[in-house]
Amino acid sequence: MKHKGRFGSFGGFYVPEVLIPALEEIEAAFDTYVADPQFLADLNDLYSNYAGRPTPLYFARRFSAQVGFKVYVKREDLLHGGAHKVNNTLGQGLLAKYMGKTKLIAETGAGQHGLATAMIGALFGMETKIFMGATDVARQNVNVHKMKLCGAEVVPVSGGTGTLKDAINDALRYWISHVQDTFYLFGTAGGPHPYPSIVRHFQTPIGREARRQCLDALGRLPDLVCACVGGGSNAIGIFSGFIDDRDVRLVGVEGAGRGLDTHEHCATLAKGSVGVLHGAQTYVLQDENGQIHETECISAGLDYPGVGPEHAWLKDSGRAQYVTADDESVLDVFHLFTRTEGIIPALESSHALAWLASQKGKLPPETIAVVNLSGRGDKDVSIVEDRMQARRGAND
Ligand SMILES: Cc1ncc(COP(=O)(O)O)c(C=O)c1O
């Protein structure tokens, strides 16, 4: 695996020796099954009949009128489980099954990847353990209940800030002593090789469908494609359909939290520097000694001080542009989008909508923007309510 898994100078697999055989085994299985007709038939059947693919591309007419240009929404929120995460868990879960593994582990932030893994554990009858930061267990507890209902064990992680980074640390630590029968089902397009490539692959239906849907419905490609970026899986999924179309602008939106001039944000590409986190060389939020900064932002799924290595490369090569949206603008657009479209967006996806809303008056009215609505916001309703109460309190 010496030169594989590199995106420019980013990527690689900086992991303890003991994990190398496990990663090589996953890479070999992926290379074998990715072109296997039976595997593909099984996966496509699950994508259609279990997850609900293809998802619609919907013209958000009233939201478009508010922002002053045309916004089309790729409805990944309509997938089973409520987010794009199931695309990846079906792919990796099926891979684990074909490899003869009997146990799954995963990390989760917002709980969407944990839930999508728990669903697949139930579907394939595999013992499933989900590592989740204690802060996230508290703020995304609806998903914790759902994971348990699917039969998964949820392991709260209290180290660090009790968020995604800490959950990944503990999942990797656990995997080291259970590599024989356990498949680590990684949730985003980050981590050590081969995960960034595998996760990207299983998320490519988003971009492939969106491109075809644009051509069918509009007779042309969009001017820009926009998605939120945590580790980067939904963004790379939709970007992948348009990367070779040089005229389509690609915009990834990170969480600016309470502001980029504080440390309370998760804008890794905007404010980070090159380092190594969770087995990959990438942009990282760190101090001058390489100590990882604690992050904070309104959405658990973006609360991560690293980012997938392909995004680091897309940033440096200039092919994609990375911007930020802060908590307050996310709250505003969460309400605006819900009231204009009757669709409650996940707080993660609301970052992409918030950046689009910030472009009002800056983009010409004929602009066609496609936004990836990575998930639905049911899990976020009480967070939004608490934050709105705090806002009202501050204004009193
Ligand atoms: C709905 C939703 N969107 C986006 C993300 C961010 O992850 P990624 O950047 O891998 O798409 C998450 C993570 O939990 C999520 O739940």
The ligand as a Gaussian input file, in Angstrom:
#p B3LYP/6-31G(d) Opt

LIG

0 1
 C      -26.865000      14.851000       8.038000
 C      -25.378000      14.933000       8.045000
 N      -24.765000      15.662000       7.108000
 C      -23.421000      15.785000       7.071000
 C      -22.628000      15.154000       8.020000
 C      -21.162000      15.372000       7.954000
 O      -20.457000      14.249000       7.530000
 P      -19.749000      14.198000       6.131000
 O      -18.904000      15.421000       6.020000
 O      -18.948000      12.953000       6.189000
 O      -20.800000      14.160000       5.081000
 C      -23.222000      14.361000       9.012000
 C      -22.410000      13.679000      10.019000
 O      -22.864000      13.091000      10.938000
 C      -24.629000      14.257000       9.026000
 O      -25.269000      13.538000       9.960000

